[in-house]
Amino acid sequence: MTDSGDNGVPAADDRDHSAGERAGPQALPRGPGGPRRPRAKPPRRRRGWRTPVAALLIVIGCVLAPLSVVAVWTANQVSDTSRYVANVEPLIKDPAIQNALTDKITGEIVTRINVQGLTDQAAADLSQKGLPRISTLLRGVSGSLASGVQGFVHSQIHKIITGPRMANAWVQVNRVASQALVAVLSGRASTGAVGVSNGQVTLDLAPLIAVAKQDLVARGLTIAGKIPIVHATFALFPSKNLAKAQKAYRLINDLKIVLPILTLVLLGLGVLIARRPRRALIGAGLGFAASMLVLGAALLIARNLYLNSVPAGTLPPDAAAAAFDILVRFIKTALRTLLVAGLIVAAGAFFTGPSAAAVRTRHALSSGLGRLRHGGEPGPAGRWTHAHRTALRIGAVALAALVFVFWGQPTAVVVVVIVILLLIVLGLIELIGRPPAQPGPAPSAPDG
């Protein structure tokens, strides 16, 4: 029992104690400078696993993105004959490549013709037949004659190289060479148009030289018809890197499907498990775009390494640079496209978020659309669009994604056009969709 009065009021010490408990820190004894308050311990922030795991998944996905691009390019441009031919076909139209082929084929043909040797043989025959003056005269002009024939052959070969027949022959040669190139990269024996010679992986020019011989004969240089089959070669890349190229080809060819899927899965999982998915999506988009910039820098480094590894006597520097730029142009197109796509995803995630800039932007767009609407009651189409606006938005975004995925070789321009069309469709949904008019407040009854 407690000490209490007749009316059931608690005793003084109990009252003070209960009051102190109710008052908490405010009822603590006062000191000279006021009440003494105990230092409140800051709450411990629980560090969950979701944020670091999400960041790790997004980083790994961004690291794998450039490898995925290279893997898909290797599969499409090397293993696929049609894509390979489409990739190398512009080489024959490049002036630097045309000049290099002209010099190469001219040298092979002039060496086989051997004008200097034929002139000396004819001079010797004339001397034996008692015509020493003509023989001496012929020997004196043999050098000029050889130089003239070489100049004539060079000019005619250049016309042939830049003509349509050589372009068709180039396509046919590379169509056959595609299978041989895959055999070389996969480590199988190759006896076709592509082989290894003098430290270089080379392309056999015999079919092109055959076309040049036929055209030279048709242009009046009938002696060219006596030239035997010439298996001259055109250097593609140094064979000292062939072993590395074979290992990389086999590895990337095996992962050409796994890497892109794994990249998308990692990025998607990173966004889904993040505590702030919208912020994670912004980071994933920016990181993906940054990885494409890294791939572009890697291509520049690879270009310099390639140009330094090709001897000038094997392939002129301008021709080597043109060959590299043409062969990797599809990678450059892909990385530009994906860079734009990553930036668009990041921008979309940002402008749909709760930040002040995003809210102001959406408010400005909404106000502008509101001014475009006409007054009055919305029609059935407007009410239906407003009621199903979420499904319509999802359908528009899904359709744009399908167009991007199933486009053969989308470029950055294609991506921008798809995004612009998507924004127009989303704007039309907002413009057409109008909620039904809300009934106004009922008028108050007049005072009696």
C-alpha positions in Angstrom: 0.0 0.0 0.0 1.1 3.6 -0.5 0.8 6.5 1.9 -2.2 8.5 0.8 -4.8 10.8 2.1 -8.4 10.1 2.6 -9.2 11.3 -0.9 -6.8 8.9 -2.6 -4.2 11.5 -3.5 -0.7 10.1 -3.7 1.9 11.1 -1.2 4.3 13.9 -2.0 7.3 11.7 -2.9 5.2 9.6 -5.2 3.8 12.7 -6.8 7.2 14.1 -7.4 8.5 10.9 -8.8 5.7 10.4 -11.1 5.9 14.0 -12.3 9.6 13.6 -12.9 9.0 10.5 -15.0 6.3 12.3 -16.9 8.4 15.4 -17.5 11.5 13.5 -18.6 14.6 15.6 -19.1 12.8 18.9 -18.6 12.4 18.1 -14.9 16.1 17.5 -14.3 17.9 19.6 -11.6 19.0 23.0 -12.8 22.6 24.0 -12.7 24.1 27.5 -12.6 23.7 27.8 -16.4 20.3 26.3 -16.6 19.0 22.8 -16.8 21.5 20.1 -17.4 20.6 17.9 -20.3 22.3 14.6 -21.0 23.9 14.3 -24.4 21.6 12.4 -26.7 23.3 9.5 -28.5 22.9 9.8 -32.3 20.8 7.0 -33.7 22.9 4.4 -35.4 22.4 4.3 -39.1 21.9 0.8 -40.4 23.9 0.2 -43.4 21.9 -2.1 -45.6 23.3 -4.4 -48.3 21.2 -3.1 -51.1 23.1 0.1 -51.9 26.6 -1.4 -52.2 25.4 -4.5 -54.1 23.4 -2.3 -56.5 26.4 -0.1 -57.1 28.6 -3.2 -57.7 26.2 -4.7 -60.2 25.9 -1.4 -62.1 29.7 -1.0 -62.2 30.2 -4.5 -63.5 27.5 -4.0 -66.1 29.2 -0.8 -67.3 32.5 -2.6 -67.5 31.1 -5.4 -69.6 29.2 -3.0 -71.9 32.3 -2.2 -74.2 33.2 -5.9 -74.3 29.7 -6.7 -75.4 30.0 -4.2 -78.3 33.3 -5.7 -79.4 31.9 -9.2 -79.1 28.8 -8.5 -81.2 31.0 -6.7 -83.8 33.3 -9.6 -84.0 30.5 -12.0 -84.5 28.6 -9.9 -87.0 31.6 -8.5 -89.0 34.0 -11.4 -89.0 31.9 -14.6 -88.6 29.1 -13.4 -90.9 30.2 -13.4 -94.5 27.6 -10.9 -95.7 28.4 -8.4 -92.9 32.1 -8.9 -93.5 31.8 -8.1 -97.2 29.7 -5.1 -96.4 32.4 -4.0 -93.9 35.4 -4.3 -96.3 33.6 -3.3 -99.5 34.3 0.5 -99.0 38.0 -0.2 -98.9 38.3 -0.5 -102.6 36.8 3.0 -102.9 39.2 4.7 -100.6 41.9 6.7 -102.5 44.7 5.6 -100.1 43.8 1.9 -100.6 43.4 2.4 -104.3 46.9 4.0 -104.6 48.4 1.2 -102.5 46.8 -1.5 -104.6 47.8 0.3 -107.8 51.5 0.4 -106.7 51.4 -3.2 -105.6 49.8 -4.6 -108.7 51.9 -2.4 -111.0 55.1 -3.6 -109.4 54.1 -7.2 -109.8 53.1 -6.9 -113.5 56.1 -4.7 -114.5 58.4 -7.2 -112.8 56.8 -10.1 -114.7 57.0 -8.2 -118.0 60.6 -7.2 -117.5 60.8 -4.6 -120.2 64.5 -4.0 -119.5 65.3 -7.6 -120.0 63.2 -7.9 -123.2 64.9 -4.8 -124.6 68.4 -6.1 -123.9 67.5 -9.4 -125.5 66.2 -7.7 -128.6 69.3 -5.5 -128.8 71.5 -8.6 -128.6 69.5 -10.3 -131.4 69.9 -7.2 -133.5 73.7 -7.2 -132.9 74.0 -10.8 -133.9 72.1 -10.0 -137.2 74.7 -7.3 -138.1 72.7 -4.3 -136.9 75.0 -2.9 -134.2 73.9 0.7 -134.5 70.2 -0.2 -134.0 71.3 -2.5 -131.2 73.2 0.3 -129.5 70.4 2.7 -130.0 67.9 0.3 -128.5 70.2 -0.3 -125.5 70.3 3.4 -125.0 66.6 3.9 -124.8 65.9 0.7 -122.9 65.8 2.6 -119.6 63.4 5.2 -120.9 61.3 2.5 -122.6 61.0 0.6 -119.3 60.1 3.7 -117.4 57.5 4.6 -120.0 56.0 1.1 -119.9 55.9 1.3 -116.1 54.2 4.7 -116.2 51.6 3.4 -118.8 50.9 0.3 -116.8 50.6 2.3 -113.6 48.1 4.8 -115.1 46.1 2.0 -116.7 46.1 -0.1 -113.4 44.8 3.0 -111.5 42.0 3.3 -114.0 41.2 -0.4 -113.6 41.4 -0.2 -109.8 38.9 2.7 -109.7 36.6 1.1 -112.2 33.5 -1.0 -111.6 35.0 -4.3 -112.6 37.7 -4.2 -109.9 35.0 -3.2 -107.4 33.0 -6.3 -108.2 36.2 -8.4 -108.2 37.1 -7.0 -104.8 33.7 -8.1 -103.4 34.1 -11.6 -104.8 37.6 -11.9 -103.4 36.6 -10.8 -100.0 33.5 -13.1 -100.0 35.9 -16.0 -100.5 38.4 -14.6 -98.1 35.8 -14.3 -95.3 35.8 -18.1 -94.8 39.6 -18.2 -94.9 39.8 -15.4 -92.4 37.5 -17.2 -90.0 39.7 -20.4 -90.5 42.8 -18.4 -89.6 41.3 -16.8 -86.5 39.8 -20.1 -85.4 43.2 -21.8 -85.8 42.2 -24.1 -88.6 44.4 -24.6 -91.7 43.8 -22.0 -94.4 44.8 -22.5 -98.1 42.5 -19.9 -99.5 42.7 -16.2 -100.1 43.9 -15.4 -96.6 47.2 -16.7 -95.2 50.2 -15.9 -93.2 53.4 -14.8 -94.9 56.5 -12.9 -93.8 55.1 -12.0 -90.4 51.8 -10.7 -91.8 48.3 -12.0 -92.3 47.8 -11.4 -96.0 45.1 -11.4 -98.7 45.9 -13.1 -102.0 45.6 -10.6 -104.9 45.7 -13.2 -107.7 42.1 -12.6 -108.8 42.6 -8.8 -108.9 45.8 -9.2 -110.9 43.9 -11.4 -113.3 41.3 -8.7 -113.9 44.1 -6.2 -114.4 45.8 -8.4 -117.0 42.6 -8.8 -119.0 42.0 -5.1 -119.0 45.6 -4.3 -120.0 45.4 -6.7 -122.9 42.1 -5.0 -123.9 43.8 -1.6 -123.8 46.6 -2.7 -126.2 49.3 -4.0 -123.9 49.1 -7.6 -125.3 52.3 -8.7 -123.7 50.5 -8.6 -120.4 48.6 -11.7 -121.5 51.8 -13.8 -121.3 52.2 -13.0 -117.6 51.6 -16.2 -115.5 49.3 -16.3 -112.5 50.7 -14.0 -109.8 49.9 -14.7 -106.2 50.9 -11.3 -104.8 49.7 -10.6 -101.3 48.2 -7.5 -99.5 49.0 -7.2 -95.7 46.0 -7.1 -93.4 47.6 -7.2 -89.9 50.9 -8.5 -88.3 50.9 -12.2 -87.6 52.9 -11.7 -84.4 49.5 -10.8 -82.9 47.8 -13.7 -84.5 47.9 -16.0 -81.5 46.3 -13.3 -79.3 43.8 -12.5 -82.0 42.9 -16.2 -82.2 42.4 -16.5 -78.5 40.4 -13.3 -78.3 38.3 -14.4 -81.3 37.4 -17.8 -79.8 36.6 -16.3 -76.4 34.5 -13.4 -77.7 32.8 -15.6 -80.3 31.7 -17.9 -77.4 30.5 -14.9 -75.3 28.9 -12.9 -78.1 25.4 -13.8 -76.8 26.2 -14.1 -73.1 27.9 -10.8 -72.7 25.1 -8.5 -73.9 22.5 -10.4 -72.0 24.6 -10.5 -68.9 25.3 -6.7 -69.2 21.6 -5.8 -69.4 20.7 -8.2 -66.5 23.4 -6.8 -64.2 22.3 -3.2 -65.0 18.6 -4.1 -64.5 19.2 -5.9 -61.2 21.3 -3.0 -59.9 18.5 -0.6 -60.6 15.8 -2.9 -59.2 17.5 -3.7 -55.8 18.7 -0.1 -55.2 17.0 1.7 -52.4 16.5 4.7 -54.8 15.9 3.1 -58.2 15.5 6.4 -60.0 18.8 7.6 -58.8 20.4 4.2 -59.7 18.9 4.4 -63.2 20.5 7.8 -63.6 23.8 6.4 -62.5 23.5 3.4 -64.8 22.7 5.5 -67.8 25.6 7.9 -67.2 27.9 5.0 -66.4 26.8 3.2 -69.6 27.5 6.3 -71.7 30.9 6.7 -70.0 31.8 3.1 -70.8 31.2 3.9 -74.5 33.6 6.9 -74.2 36.2 4.5 -72.7 35.7 2.2 -75.7 36.2 5.1 -78.1 39.5 5.9 -76.3 40.5 2.2 -76.5 39.9 2.3 -80.3 42.2 5.3 -80.6 45.0 3.5 -78.7 44.5 0.4 -80.8 44.7 2.5 -84.0 48.1 4.0 -83.0 49.4 0.5 -82.1 48.3 -0.9 -85.4 49.8 1.9 -87.4 53.1 1.6 -85.6 53.2 -2.2 -86.1 52.7 -2.1 -89.9 56.0 -1.5 -91.8 55.8 1.4 -94.4 57.2 -0.9 -97.0 54.4 -3.4 -96.5 51.5 -0.9 -96.4 51.7 2.9 -96.6 50.7 4.7 -93.4 47.7 6.5 -95.1 46.4 3.2 -96.5 46.8 1.5 -93.1 45.0 4.3 -91.4 42.2 4.2 -93.9 41.9 0.4 -93.6 41.6 0.5 -89.8 39.1 3.4 -89.8 36.9 1.6 -92.4 37.0 -1.8 -90.6 36.0 -0.4 -87.2 33.4 2.1 -88.4 30.6 -0.2 -87.3 32.0 -0.3 -83.8 32.2 3.5 -83.8 28.6 3.7 -85.0 27.5 1.3 -82.3 29.3 3.1 -79.4 27.9 6.5 -80.5 24.4 5.0 -80.6 24.7 3.4 -77.2 26.2 6.6 -75.8 23.2 8.6 -76.9 20.9 5.9 -75.6 22.6 6.0 -72.1 22.3 9.7 -71.9 18.7 9.6 -72.9 17.9 7.0 -70.2 19.7 9.1 -67.6 17.9 12.3 -68.7 14.5 10.6 -68.7 15.0 9.2 -65.2 16.1 12.7 -64.0 13.2 14.7 -65.5 10.7 12.2 -64.1 12.1 12.6 -60.6 11.2 14.8 -57.7 14.1 17.3 -58.0 13.2 21.0 -58.2 14.5 21.3 -61.8 12.5 18.2 -62.9 9.3 19.5 -61.2 9.7 23.0 -62.8 10.2 21.4 -66.2 7.2 19.2 -65.9 5.1 22.1 -64.6 6.2 24.2 -67.6 5.3 21.5 -70.1 1.9 20.9 -68.3 1.1 24.6 -68.4 2.0 24.8 -72.1 -0.2 21.8 -72.9 -3.0 23.3 -70.8 -2.9 26.5 -72.9 -3.1 24.4 -76.1 -6.3 22.7 -74.9 -9.7 24.3 -75.8 -12.2 25.0 -73.1 -15.5 23.2 -72.7 -16.4 19.6 -71.9 -13.9 17.0 -73.0 -15.1 14.5 -75.7 -15.2 10.7 -75.4 -11.7 10.4 -76.9 -10.3 12.8 -74.4 -11.9 11.1 -71.4 -10.8 7.6 -72.7 -7.3 8.8 -73.2 -7.1 10.3 -69.8 -8.5 7.2 -68.2 -5.9 5.0 -70.0 -3.0 7.4 -70.1 -0.7 5.2 -68.0 -1.2 2.2 -70.3 -0.8 4.4 -73.3 2.5 5.8 -72.0 3.9 2.3 -71.3 2.8 1.1 -74.7 4.5 4.1 -76.4 7.8 3.5 -74.6 7.6 -0.3 -75.2 7.0 0.4 -79.0 10.0 2.7 -79.1 12.2 0.1 -77.4 11.1 -2.6 -79.8 11.8 -0.3 -82.8 15.3 0.3 -81.4 16.0 -3.4 -80.7 14.8 -4.7 -84.0 16.4 -1.9 -86.1 19.1 -3.5 -88.2 22.0 -1.2 -87.5 20.7 1.8 -85.5 22.8 4.9 -85.5 22.8 7.9 -83.2 20.6 9.7 -85.6 18.1 6.9 -85.5 18.1 6.9 -81.7 17.4 10.7 -81.6 14.6 10.3 -84.2 13.0 7.5 -82.1 13.2 9.6 -79.0 11.7 12.7 -80.7 8.8 10.6 -82.0 8.3 9.1 -78.6 8.2 12.6 -77.0 5.7 13.7 -79.6 3.4 10.7 -78.9 3.7 11.3 -75.1 2.8 15.0 -75.7 -0.2 14.0 -77.7 -1.4 11.7 -75.0 -1.2 14.5 -72.5 -2.8 17.0 -74.9 -5.7 14.8 -75.9 -6.4 13.2 -72.5 -8.6 15.5 -70.4 -10.3 14.6 -67.2 -14.1 15.1 -67.0 -15.2 18.4 -65.6 -15.6 18.3 -61.9 -19.0 19.5 -60.6 -18.9 22.8 -58.8 -20.0 23.2 -55.2 -23.8 23.2 -54.6 -25.2 26.7 -54.0 -26.0 27.5 -50.4 -29.7 27.9 -49.4 -30.8 31.5 -48.8 -31.5 32.5 -45.2 -35.2 32.3 -44.3 
